[in-house]
């Protein structure tokens, strides 16, 4: 068997994920264990398992955290009531919310404070959506598809705006926004797109693999609960190209490679690079020849929370 491996860039960790992982690393250095993290710090099984091995305790809700402990909030953001619960339990909070998610929270609250209703475009049940809805649940309406727009109940003359989950399909989101604007011509959107730069760039990179490189198969390294990873697979599937989301090279199946001449490899924004390299090496052992292709470069860096700046005391 002989085939090409097209390893695309950008892929893998975004600035928000790097910041969140750095936060947990620094908390381990400063505070030691046990260290508590509410929900998965990022949606990747390997990242979470590696932190568990170092003594990090992941909890679903704050009642599981002993009073007075240090707790890290995940990159996906939380509702104000979660901060209130932390104060009630005398917890020291280190907030790892991605700044781009915080931007959406601020937009939503500002629009509500001005007396309007906000439509949130996102996936029900996702941690980011739960945190964003929680900013003003009584004034926020969730839509997941273009069909959902038809069922929105908004009083005539109501000030209306929209925000989006940061990890959506760019094309799908555009369709929903167009449908919203058709039904509510007065609806206001954010000054800048809410879908994060990394989500956009990784989807564009996969489109390049599908269109310009004419791949037969796309392999995306990422976990099943990672929204942005799933969207990468969807980009391929919507173009008629086979796509698979895998946690690691261990999930690779021989039948996927039958009759394939070009395999594209990418990774979701929370997938570690070593897992990508492991996959490429597994493909090389099966006759693949690696070729790197760069679609865009990224240099975004987010500042750490103030509690973690400066040297770690010995």
C-alpha positions in Angstrom: 0.0 0.0 0.0 1.3 3.4 -0.9 -0.4 6.8 -0.3 0.3 10.4 0.6 -0.2 11.9 4.1 -1.1 15.6 3.9 -0.5 17.1 7.3 -2.2 20.4 7.4 -1.3 23.5 9.4 -2.9 25.2 11.3 -4.1 22.3 13.5 -4.3 21.4 17.2 -4.0 23.7 20.2 -5.4 27.2 19.9 -4.4 30.1 22.2 -7.3 29.5 24.5 -6.5 25.9 25.0 -2.8 26.6 25.5 -3.8 29.2 28.1 -6.1 26.8 29.9 -3.5 24.0 30.0 -0.8 26.5 31.2 -3.2 27.6 34.0 -3.6 24.1 35.3 0.1 23.5 35.1 0.9 26.6 37.0 -1.8 25.9 39.6 -0.1 22.5 40.2 3.2 24.3 40.8 1.8 27.0 43.0 -0.9 25.1 45.0 0.0 21.4 44.7 -2.6 18.7 45.0 -5.4 18.1 45.4 -6.3 20.6 42.7 -9.9 20.8 41.5 -11.2 21.6 38.1 -14.9 22.1 37.3 -15.7 20.1 34.2 -13.1 19.1 31.7 -10.5 21.9 31.4 -10.7 21.4 27.6 -12.6 18.7 25.7 -9.9 16.2 25.1 -9.6 12.8 26.8 -5.8 12.7 26.7 -5.4 16.1 28.2 -7.8 15.3 31.0 -6.3 11.9 31.7 -2.8 13.3 31.9 -3.8 15.9 34.4 -5.6 13.2 36.5 -2.4 11.2 36.6 -0.8 14.3 38.2 -3.4 14.6 40.9 -6.0 16.9 39.4 -9.5 16.1 40.4 -12.2 16.9 37.9 -15.7 17.5 39.2 -19.1 18.2 37.6 -20.3 20.7 40.2 -18.8 22.8 43.0 -20.6 20.9 45.9 -18.0 18.2 45.2 -15.2 20.6 46.1 -14.2 21.0 49.8 -14.7 24.5 51.2 -11.6 26.7 51.0 -10.0 24.8 48.1 -8.6 26.1 44.9 -10.8 25.4 41.8 -10.1 26.1 38.2 -13.0 26.9 35.9 -12.7 25.3 32.4 -12.0 27.1 29.1 -15.6 26.9 28.1 -16.9 29.5 30.6 -19.5 29.4 33.4 -22.6 31.2 34.4 -22.5 34.0 37.0 -24.3 31.7 39.4 -21.3 29.3 39.4 -19.1 32.2 40.6 -21.7 32.9 43.3 -21.6 29.3 44.4 -17.8 29.5 44.6 -18.0 32.5 46.9 -20.5 30.8 49.1 -18.1 27.8 49.5 -15.1 30.1 50.1 -13.3 28.7 47.1 -10.3 30.4 45.4 -11.3 30.5 41.7 -8.8 30.5 38.9 -10.8 31.3 35.8 -9.5 29.6 32.6 -12.4 30.8 30.4 -11.1 31.5 26.9 -11.0 35.3 26.4 -13.0 34.8 23.1 -15.8 33.1 25.1 -15.7 36.0 27.6 -16.1 38.4 24.7 -19.4 36.6 23.8 -20.6 36.8 27.5 -19.9 40.5 27.6 -21.8 41.0 24.3 -24.8 39.1 25.5 -24.9 40.9 28.9 -24.5 44.3 27.2 -27.4 43.6 24.8 -29.6 42.4 27.6 -28.8 45.5 29.8 -29.9 47.7 26.9 -33.3 46.0 27.1 -33.2 43.5 24.3 -33.5 39.8 23.8 -30.5 37.8 22.5 -30.5 34.8 20.2 -27.7 32.4 20.9 -26.6 30.2 18.0 -25.1 27.0 19.4 -25.5 23.4 20.4 -27.7 22.6 23.4 -25.9 21.0 26.3 -22.4 22.1 25.3 -20.5 23.5 28.2 -19.8 26.8 26.4 -23.5 27.2 25.6 -24.5 26.5 29.2 -22.2 29.2 30.4 -23.3 31.7 27.8 -27.1 31.0 28.3 -26.4 31.4 32.1 -25.4 35.1 31.6 -29.1 36.0 31.2 -31.2 32.9 30.8 -34.5 34.7 31.0 -33.6 36.9 28.0 -31.7 34.4 25.8 -33.2 32.1 23.1 -31.2 29.2 21.7 -31.3 28.1 18.1 -29.4 25.2 16.7 -30.6 25.1 13.1 -32.2 27.3 10.4 -35.5 25.5 11.1 -35.4 26.7 14.8 -35.6 30.3 13.6 -39.1 29.8 12.4 -40.3 28.8 15.9 -38.8 31.8 17.7 -41.4 33.7 19.7 -40.3 37.3 19.8 -42.8 40.2 20.4 -43.1 42.6 17.5 -40.8 45.6 18.0 -38.6 43.8 20.5 -34.9 44.8 20.3 -33.1 41.7 19.1 -29.5 40.6 18.7 -27.5 37.5 18.2 -24.3 35.9 19.5 -22.8 32.5 18.6 -20.9 29.7 20.2 -17.3 30.1 19.2 -16.7 26.6 17.8 -19.5 26.2 15.3 -19.4 25.3 11.6 -18.6 28.5 9.8 -20.9 27.7 6.9 -23.8 26.4 9.0 -23.6 29.4 11.2 -23.7 31.8 8.2 -26.9 30.0 7.0 -28.6 30.5 10.4 -27.6 34.2 10.5 -29.0 34.7 7.0 -32.3 33.1 8.1 -32.4 35.2 11.2 -31.9 38.4 9.2 -34.5 37.4 6.7 -37.1 36.9 9.5 -35.9 39.8 11.7 -34.4 42.5 9.5 -33.7 44.7 12.5 -31.6 42.0 14.3 -28.2 43.2 15.4 -25.0 41.1 15.3 -21.6 41.5 17.0 -19.1 44.0 15.6 -16.8 41.1 15.0 -17.6 37.4 14.3 -18.0 35.3 17.5 -16.6 32.2 15.8 -13.0 32.1 17.0 -10.0 32.5 14.7 -8.8 29.0 15.4 -12.2 27.4 14.5 -12.3 29.4 11.3 -8.6 28.6 10.4 -8.9 24.9 11.0 -12.1 24.6 8.9 -10.4 26.6 6.1 -7.4 24.3 6.3 -9.6 21.2 5.9 -11.4 22.9 3.0 -8.0 23.3 1.4 -7.3 19.6 1.8 -10.7 18.7 0.4 -10.7 21.1 -2.5 -7.1 21.9 -3.5 -5.4 18.7 -2.4 -8.3 16.3 -3.4 -7.9 14.0 -0.4 -9.8 10.7 -0.3 -9.9 10.5 3.5 -9.7 13.0 6.4 -8.5 11.9 9.8 -9.1 14.4 12.7 -7.4 13.9 16.0 -9.9 15.0 18.7 -12.4 13.7 21.3 -16.0 13.0 20.6 -17.2 15.8 22.9 -15.1 18.4 21.1 -17.4 20.6 19.1 -14.7 22.1 16.9 -13.2 18.7 16.1 -16.6 17.4 15.0 -17.0 20.4 12.8 -13.8 19.5 10.9 -15.1 16.1 10.1 -18.4 17.6 8.9 -16.5 19.9 6.5 -15.1 16.8 4.8 -18.4 14.9 4.8 -20.3 17.8 3.4 -17.8 17.8 0.5 -18.4 14.1 -0.2 -15.0 13.1 1.4 -14.8 10.3 4.0 -13.9 11.7 7.5 -13.2 10.1 10.8 -12.7 11.6 14.3 -10.3 9.6 16.4 -8.7 10.1 19.9 -5.4 8.6 18.9 -3.6 6.3 16.4 -5.0 3.4 18.4 -8.4 4.1 16.8 -7.0 3.8 13.2 -8.8 1.1 11.2 -7.1 -0.6 8.3 -10.3 -0.7 6.1 -10.3 3.2 6.1 -7.1 3.1 4.0 -8.3 0.6 1.4 -8.1 2.2 -2.1 -7.0 5.6 -0.6 -4.3 7.6 -2.3 -4.4 10.8 -0.3 -5.1 11.1 3.5 -5.5 14.4 5.1 -4.6 14.8 8.8 -5.8 17.6 11.1 -6.6 18.0 14.8 -9.1 19.8 16.9 -8.1 22.9 18.9 -7.8 20.8 22.1 -5.8 17.9 20.7 -2.1 17.5 21.7 0.4 17.6 18.9 2.1 14.3 20.1 -1.1 12.4 19.3 -1.0 13.9 15.8 2.6 12.8 15.3 1.8 9.3 16.6 -1.0 9.1 14.0 1.3 10.2 11.2 3.9 7.7 12.2 1.3 4.9 12.3 0.2 5.9 8.7 3.9 5.9 7.6 4.3 2.4 8.9 1.4 1.5 6.6 3.1 2.9 3.5 2.2 6.6 3.8 4.6 9.4 2.7 4.3 12.6 4.7 3.9 16.0 3.1 3.2 19.2 5.1 0.9 21.9 3.8 0.5 25.3 5.5 -2.7 27.2 4.9 -2.3 29.9 7.5 0.0 30.8 10.4 -1.2 31.8 13.9 0.6 34.0 16.5 -2.3 34.7 19.0 -1.3 34.6 22.7 -3.6 35.3 25.7 -2.5 36.6 29.0 -2.7 34.5 32.1 -5.0 35.4 35.1 -3.5 37.9 37.4 -3.2 35.3 40.3 -0.7 33.3 38.2 1.6 36.0 36.9 5.1 36.3 38.2 7.6 33.7 39.4 6.4 30.6 41.3 7.7 30.8 45.0 9.9 27.9 46.0 
